[in-house]
Amino acid sequence: MTASGKPSVPFAYRFVVAIVRPLLMVLTKRDWRGAENLPHSGGFVVAPNHLSHLDPLVFGHFMYDNGWAPFFLGKEEVFRVPVVGAILRGAQQIPVYRNTGKAADAFRAAVAAIHEGKCVGVYPEGTLTRDPDLWPMVGKTGAARIALATKCPVIPVAQWGPQAILAPYTKRPKLFPRKTMHVSAGPPVDLADLYDQPFTGAVLREATDRIMAAITAQLEEIRGEQAPAERYDSRKHGLPETGNFRRAQQTGKFRRAQQTGKFRRAQRRADHGDEGGAVTTAAVFGTGSWGTAYAAVLADGGTTVRMWGRRDAVVSQINAGSNEDYLPGIQLPEGISATTDPAEAADGVDIVVLAVPSQTLRENLGVWGSVLPPGAAVVSLMKGVELGTTKRMSEVIAEVAGVEDRRIVVVSGPNLAKEIAKRQPAASVVACIDEDVAEMVAQASNPPYFRPYTNTDVVGTELCGAVKNVIALAVGMAEGLGMGDNSKASIITRGLAETTRLGLALGADPMTFAGLAGVGDLIATCMSPLSRNRTFGVNLGKGMGVDEVIAVTRQTAEGVKSCESILQLAEKHGVRVPIIEQVAAVVHDGRAPAEVVGALMLRALKNETG
């Protein structure tokens, strides 16, 4: 911090200022307005319009002259330019990885910068304006997300003049005669009534609309003109949302792109008023606790969600804003609706999420698999192996619904539904053999409280999710028998060894088992009282029978149904899984939990890693 209470400015930043500022003083005239609206201390967001590639220099000049060094969010491609990228990183500017699974990294970096008392510059339009008269366009939600997450001031800034020196998408500046750079900062945008509301798409759009309206009002004052009543939306005009749209319009590639599903989805986002989410709509098939919680994750990330359910009563509850049967007392975000019609749920969506019990998947797909949109990503939340066929859920989806492997995504990790529904921080793995599809789903599943990581190991991710349920049954039995933490830790560790052996035999990546889908999910499922499988095991350990526990819990414990099929899968591949074998003996053969403990402890001694 400096003596004024403002953050210190990195050397690379001061170096650039020392070179650029004197040049701008010579080459331009300045009309700076509204400096009194800039905070004297504390972190804040400053949101300018975007006219020219010269904007950051002019806007930065204005801010620096008025006592602030803005830290910009900028497209990641610029950070890869030799020398320029090194300077930007040294100046602590923030790269934005647009339309990838890393897109949320910029958000987190910006939030951290606000908390450090910095001024963070965000161009809400996300690119140079496409408006023919250079008025601000429809904004994206980045600035609003940062402001609502930190409750910091948002200062709207309008600039006019940089385009006279360097017109949009041109390379030759027109330096003479000297042009006047007009920059005007307005009073903070009032978002106070939105601070404590859920992070829904509707809230983000409302905040973004207020920010864009304030920027436009400042620009109207500078230009002495009235802006159009409706802000320009490039998606409604069939233009790409980033890059040189003029060059794109001249290419056959762009004209062909207008016929693709991706282009049509972009237009649909525009028609429905979505301000910049990567995905417009998703269908969630299944209204249980995890399906409902994941629907909330999507909705809080800005996606419109339609859920499919069998029971009218549950569908009615969801349409009223809750799911009392599975997540009692939790208010669902706006943007979620429900129906008993599978075709209505799936109509035109970009993502289909399957959250039905694993052993019912084949039957369900036989009923409504034909309504799944042909280009949609199909996400499996199910954690099981099919009885009889020993197929993983992704294999069942491909076989029954005819979905290509590159469109099948598996989401798995330490994701206890009730905690996520309460918006407690969590992370997960989004796995798909097509990295672009994985990143698209990850971006849609990225509200501030849920952090997705992508990988391409579908087999390992899926297997971890299935086997951990069986290991959790064993840990629960140990708890029910009154055993201590040593016993439970031993079961968890050896259970991980069994999972890894089976995964390697199926061609999985060994690193997956050490990550969120592996050890992360295993710990959460085995140790949390919210875990259905652990709770089921506790009741078995206390002497209850399987049918008794099912009657008491009234929810699916996937490990009960999958332990036999996982054992069959292991036997098919010649893999030793003694814990899984003993759990299956309790669940399906009626063996007492106390007996299986003895059977495990009396096994022949062996090398731990052998």
Protein Blocks (a to p, Z undefined) as FASTA:
>chain_A
ZZkopacddfklmmmmmmmmmmmmmmpccddehklmpcfbdcdddddddfbfklmmmmmm
mmmmnopacdddddfklmmpghklmmmmmnopacddehiaklmmmmmmmmmmmmnopacd
ddfkopacfbfnlpacdddfklmmmmmmnopacdddddehjlmmmgghiabdcfbccddd
dddddddddfklmmmpccdfklmmmmmmmmmmmmmmmmmmmnopacdfbdcdfklnopaf
edjfklmmmpmklmmmmmpmklmmmmmmmmnopahiabfbdcdedjbfklmmmmmmmmmn
opacddddfblklmmmmmnopafklmghiacdehiacdfbfklmmgopabdcdfbdfklm
mmmmmmmmmmpcfkbccddfbdcddehjlpafklmmmmmnopafklpccdddjddfklmm
nopacddddddfblklmmmmmmmmmcfklccdddfblmlmmmmmmmmmmmmmmmmmmmmn
opafklmmmmmmmmmmmmmmmmmmnopafklmmmmklmmmmmmmmmpmklmklmmmmmmm
nopafklmmmmnopacfklmmmmmmmmmmmmnopacfklmmmmmmmmnopafklmmmmmm
mpccddfkZZ
